[in-house]
Amino acid sequence: MTIIYASDMPVVGLKNVGGYPELSSALQLYRNRRDTSTFFLFGGNSLAPSPLSSLDRGTHIIDILNSLEPDVMSVTKREFSYFEDELSLRSYEAAFPLISSNVYDKRSKANVDGLLDYVIVEQKGLKLGVISVLDDSAITDYLLKQIVIRDPQQIITETSRTLREKGADIIILMYSYSFPFIDQLLNKRVIDISVTTTPESTILPDEVLPQHPHAVVLNYLNHLAEINLKVHIGKQPKLEMSWVDKSLSEFTKEPIVAGQVKGYTSRLNRLLDQPIANVTRAFQTKRVSVRTEENAFANAVADSLKSFANADMALLNGGIIRGNRSYTKGQQLTRREIAEELPFRSKLAVLTVTGLQLRGAIENGLSEIETVRGRFPQISGIEVKYDSSQKAGERVVSITLDGKAIVPTRAYKLATTDYMAQGGDGYQVLSACPQITLGYMEPPMVVDVFMESMRNNKELGPKLDARLVDIHE
């Protein structure tokens, strides 16, 4: 048997890299082989973020996947980008099962409506049991209020036992987090195969990846894993396995799916190809930069929110910025680039915060620098000095406004996002702060506030100005 695994494909119509049309072509080649059974497992991580998903909440991805006919799709935390009920809608649009084995919905006292705990898929008498697990960072990262994430290792063990009892010959685990117990589960034959995508650009220096020969780790985006298996059926099935990593760009575009993608991108292009501003100073939005240090583009976004709200200061989480690219002087920016940089539908929120609450928020933002998490603070209107060598919760050295230290008991006007105002990314301290009404029926989206600022200036030349300084360096 052959298992084809792919994941992490939120953006359609990318130039010069393989995508869904190429994946469709590859699947046709594998499925046309007469001497082997082919399973297609899609690892998820794709319903967001992207400019188009910000408009249809991932419906187009499900539509395209319906043409590719996966045997099963794994649910990762990105699938919860538009919350539990939207994911339920996507599951009913899908002509294939979506699974998440360790999610418990407090309302239904079961899995999220439309999701399955596990799946057994069968070809030519061979039964493949599939498990998918999340880590509990999904709750805080995506402000999920209706679900509980159950202990992944325990659920994997229990679900594996159930699948064996139901006759599964091979059990495969799909996951999207650096769990430390994967090798252990493989060594004990709790599971037979594990698959995940961990791009080289996101691997942390101290991160330990599974080393077991049956652990598949895709290190590049827009690639597939071809997993070749020989299974000797018996009381204790014997498994021989090898796998190779293939770039989707090696395959031709399959015409039908290429037509689907073209239809979606053409409609999107009409919206996104409008020019916004010219770049007057080079800048970058690299993932590590926006999540570990002061970033010029983030400064510009935060400044636009502060100005629009007429606030004392602004605070953003670095994870809101997703472009991961560089821009050169003289380049023309369109709505597309900005939509790709700020793909989430975050709205402006204005809060009254005390100096003490502000300090707590900044401490939270600095608490996970080592793991390059999206909660890292990007700011406007204030200057923060911190020491990254200190333990989390004790890293802020000083916060000043107009050259004067903030007063713990004084109230300040803070511009931020609705996501952070509700406690997202660990900013629970902000959820206790009174909101200031802006006078709009619906608060504007962050991306719209920023684009309007650029339209007015007709240029973008963001710069660093030592508003966020690590004294340990």
N, C-alpha and C positions, 0 to 999 in steps of 0.2 A: 504494500500500500504506500501511497504518497500523501503527505499532508502539505498543503500550501498555506502558509501563514503570512499575513500582512496586517499592518495597523498604522496608526498615526498619520492619517491622510485627510486632514480637515479642509485643505484648500484644493479646489479644482482648477484646471486650466493653467497650471504652472508651465512656464516656458523652460525648455532645455532639460527637463527632468521627467522621469516616467510618472504616470498617474493612473487613474482608473481605466482609461482606454487600453493602456499597455498591460495592466493587470488582467483585464478581460481577455486580451489576446493570449497571455500566458496561461490562463486557466483553460482556454479552449485547447491549447496544445497538450496540457497534462490530461485533460479529461478525454481526449481522443486516443490516448494510449489504450491498447487492448489488453495488455498483460498486467495491468495494475489497477487497483481502486484508488481514486483521488478524492480526498476530503479538502474542503476549503474552509479554514477558520479565520475569521476577521477579528483582530484584537481590539477594535474600537479606538478610543482616543481621537475621534474624528468628527463628532457632531458639532464641535466648536474647538477653538475660536477661528473665525474667518469672516471676511466682509459679508459674504452671502448668508452665512449662518446667523449673523446679527439681524438679518431681515426675515429669514424663514425658520430660524431655530433648528436647523439641521435637517429639514424635510428633504432637501435636494440630495443629501448624502444617502439617506434611506432609499430614495428613488433610484439612484445610480446603483446602490448595492443590490436592489431587487433584480437588476439586470445581470449582476454577477453571480447571484444565487449562492451566497455562502451557506454552509451547513449550520453555522452558528456564529453569533457575534458576541464578543465579550463586552461588558459594560465597565468603563473606567470612570473616574471622577469627572472627566471632561463631559461625559454624556449627561451629567447633572448640571451643566452650565446654565440651563434655563429651568432648573428645578424639577421636582419629582413628577408633577402632572404633565409637563411637556414631554418628559421621557416616556411616560405611559402612552401618550399620543403617538410618539415615534414608533413605539413597539407594536402598536396596532396597524401602523402604516407598513410595517416590514412584513415581507413574505417569508421570513426566516426567524428563528428564535433568538431573543436577546437574553443572556443569562448573567446573573449576579448572585453568587452563592451565599454571601454573608450579609445581605441587606435585609433589614426588618423594618417594615412600615408600621408605625405606631397606630395608624388609623385602621388598617385592615388586619393588624396582628398577623401579618404574613409578608411575603415579598411585595415590592412595589407592583401595583397593578400592571399586568402585561409582561413582567419579567419572570423568568424561570430560575429555579434554584440550580438546576443542572440539566444536561441533555445527554441522551444516548443516540448517536447516529450510527446507522448500519449500512454497510455495502458488502455484497457477496458473502453474507454470513459473519462478517467481522464487525464487532460492536465496539465503538469508540465512545467512552464516557468523558464528558467535558465539564470542567469546573472553572469558575472565574471568581476571583476575590478582589476586594477593595481594601485600602487601609483607611484608618479613621480620620486622616487629614482631610478627606472629602467633606466631612461635616463642617469643619471650620473654614476651609478654603472656599466652599461654595454656599455657606450659610444654609445648610440643609436642616430644616426644623422638624420634618416629619419622619425621618428615618434614623435607625440605629445601625452602626457597623459592628457586626459580631466578630469575635476573635477569629482572625483568618486561619491560623494554624489548626485550631480546634475544628472549625467548620470544614476545612479541607479533609482532615482525618475522618470526620463523621460522614461527609458526603462520599468520600472514596469507598468507605465500607458499604454504604447504600448502593453505590454503582456496581461494586463487585457482586453484591447479592442479586442485583438485577441482571447480571450476566455480562457486564462490560469486560471485554478482553484487554483493552488498553485504556488507561486513564491519563488524560492530559490536563494540565493546569495552565490557564492563561491569567496573567497578572500584569500590573503596570507600576509596581512600587518595589523598591529594593528591600525585599524581605530577607532576613538573615538565615531563614530556616529551609530554604529551597533544597540545598544539597542534602540536608538531613532527611527530608521527605523522600527524595529520590533514592538515597542509600537504603532506606527502610522499605522501599517499594510501596509506600503509601500512594505515590503517584509514579507513573512510568516515564512521563515526559513533562517538561515545563517549557513555556514559550513566553517571551516578552520582548519589547523593543526598548532599548536604552541607548539613544544616540550618543556618540562619543562626546558631542558638545555639551551634554548634560551630566556626564559622569563626574562625580566629585572625587577629590584626591584620596579620601579615606573610604570610598565606597567599595564594598566587597561584592563582586559578581559571582554567581554560582559557577562552579568548576566541573560539575558532574558531566560526563559525556552525553547525557540525555537532556542537558539544559541548553535550550536554544536561546541565544541573546542576539537580536539584530542590532547592530551598532550604527546603522545608517538609515535615514529616512528615505522613503520612496524605493525601498528594496522589499524583496520577498524572501522568505525562508522556504527552501525545498527540503522537506524532511522525508527521507526514504527509509522504509521500515520493512523488515521481514518478521512476521509473527508466527511462531510455532504454537498452535493451539493445543492446550492440554489442561490438566488440573492446575498447573502453574505455568502460564504462557511464557515462552521464551522470546525475548525481543532483541533483534539486531537492528541497529540504527546508525544512520549517518545523515548529515545535513550540509547544505551549501547555501550561501548568501548570494542572491542575484539582484542586480540593479534592474528596476523596471524599465529603464531606458534601453535595455538590451532587446526589448520586444517591440513589435510594431503596434500601431494603434488599431484597435478593433473598431470598425466603422460605426456600429450602432451606438456603442457607449461614447465614442468620440462625438457623435451627433448630439447626444444628451448633454455632454459637457459643454459643447459649443453653444447650445441653446441657453444654458444657464449663464455662461460667461458673457455671451453677447448682450443679454439683458442687463447683466451687472456692469458691463463696460459702458453702456449708455449713461449709467448713473455715476460711475467712478472716474471716467476719463476727463472730467472737468478740471482745468488748471486752478490751483489755489494760490500758490506763492512760489517765489524763487529762493533758492538757498544762497545766502550771502556769507555763510561760514560753515565749513565742513563739520559734521557731527556724526555720531553713531548711536545705535540703540541695542548694542550687543547684550545678550541675556545676562551675562555675568555682571556687566557694568550697571544696568538698571536695578540689579538686585544686591549690589554690594558697595556702591559708592555714589557720590554725587554725579548726576548725568545731565548733560546740557539740554538734551531734548526734554527730559523729565522736568527740568527747571522751567522750560517754556510752557509746558502743559500746566504745571502748578501755578505759574504766574498768571496764566489766562483765567484760571478759576478764581484766584484771589482778586483779580481786577474786576471780573464780571460780578462777583458777589459783594464787592466793596468790603472785603474782609480784612482782618488784621494779618491773617496767615492762611496758608493752604497746606494740606497734607494728603499725599497720594501713596498708594502701595506700588512699588516698582513693578509688580507682576501685571499691572494693568497694561503695560507697554509690551508688545509682542512682535515687533518687526524683526529684531535681531539682524540688523544690517547697517551699512555705512552709507552716508550721503556726501556728495562732493559740492564744492562751491560752484554756483552757476546752474545746478540741476533744478529743473522745474518740478514742483510737487503738485500732484493731483489729489483728488479725493481718495483715489485708490491707496496711495501710500499711507495717508492718514488713517483710513479705515483699517488697513492692515496693521498699523501701529497700535490703534485703539479699537480692537474689534468687539469689545464687550459693550453691552447696552447700559453701562453705568451712568447714573444720573447725578447731577450736582445736588449736594446737600450742604446746608449751612447750619452750624451748631454753635451754641454758647458753651465754651469749655473754660474750666479754671486752669491756672498754671499747673496745678498738681495733676489734673487729668491729662493735660497735654504732655507732661513729662512721662506719665504712664503709657500713653500712646506711643511716644517715641521709643521708650524702652522696649515695648512689644515689637516695634518695627526692627529694632537692632538685635533682637534676641536670637535670631537664627542666621546670622551672617555666614557662618561656617557652611551651612547647607544650601546657600544660594536660594533661599525661599522668597516667594513673591511679596511677603509682607514688608520688605525693606522700605524705609520711609524716604520719599522724595518730597521736598518742602519748598515753600515760598514765604517770604516775609520775616522769617526767623533765621538765626544762625545757630547751628548745633555743633558742639564739640563732644566727641565720645571716644572711649577707649575700648577697642574691640578685643583687647587681651583680658579684660575683666569678665566675670561671669555674667550670664544673661540676667537682666533686671538691675544691674549695677553699672551699666556702660555709659550712661549719659554723664558728661562732665559739666556741661553748661548749655543753657538755652537762652539766647538773647533776642530781644526785639528792639530795633532802633538803638542798638548798642547797650541796652540795659537788660539786666537779668529779669526774666519773667517772674511775676509774683505768684506764689502758690495759690493764694486765695482770690486773686483778681480774675474777673471774667473776660474772656477774649472771644472774638468772632472768628470762627474757623470754617474755611471752605474745604469740603472733602467730597467723597462719593457716597451715594446711598448704600452701597455695599459695605463700606467701612463704618458708616454711621449706624448700621445694624449689627456691627460686631464682627464683620467678615475679616478673615486672615488674622484672627486673634485679637482684633481691636475691640474687645468687649467693653473697655472703659468708655469708648465713644457712644455705645448704645444707651448709656445712662445720661447723656448730655441732651439738654433741651434743643429741639430743632427750631430754626427761625424760618418763618414762612416767607417765601420769595415773592408772592403775589401772582404766581403763574398757576393756571389750572393743573399743569403738569410740569415738573421741573425739567429743564433742558438736559440733554445728554452731554456728557463730558466731551465727547468727540465733536459735537456741534458747537459747543462753546469755544473749543480750541480752533476749529476751522474758521469760525467767524472772526476770531482774533487775527488769524493769518490773512483772511480776506481784507480786513481793514488795513493791515500793514503792507500787504502784497509782497512780503518777504519773510524769511525765517532764518535767523542767524543766532541760534542759541549759544550760550557760553557758560563756562564754569566760573563761579565767583566766591568759592570757599564758604558756601552756606552750610556745608555738611563736611566736617573735618574729623578724620580719625587721628588722634594724637599719638596712637601707638606706632604709626608708620614712620 
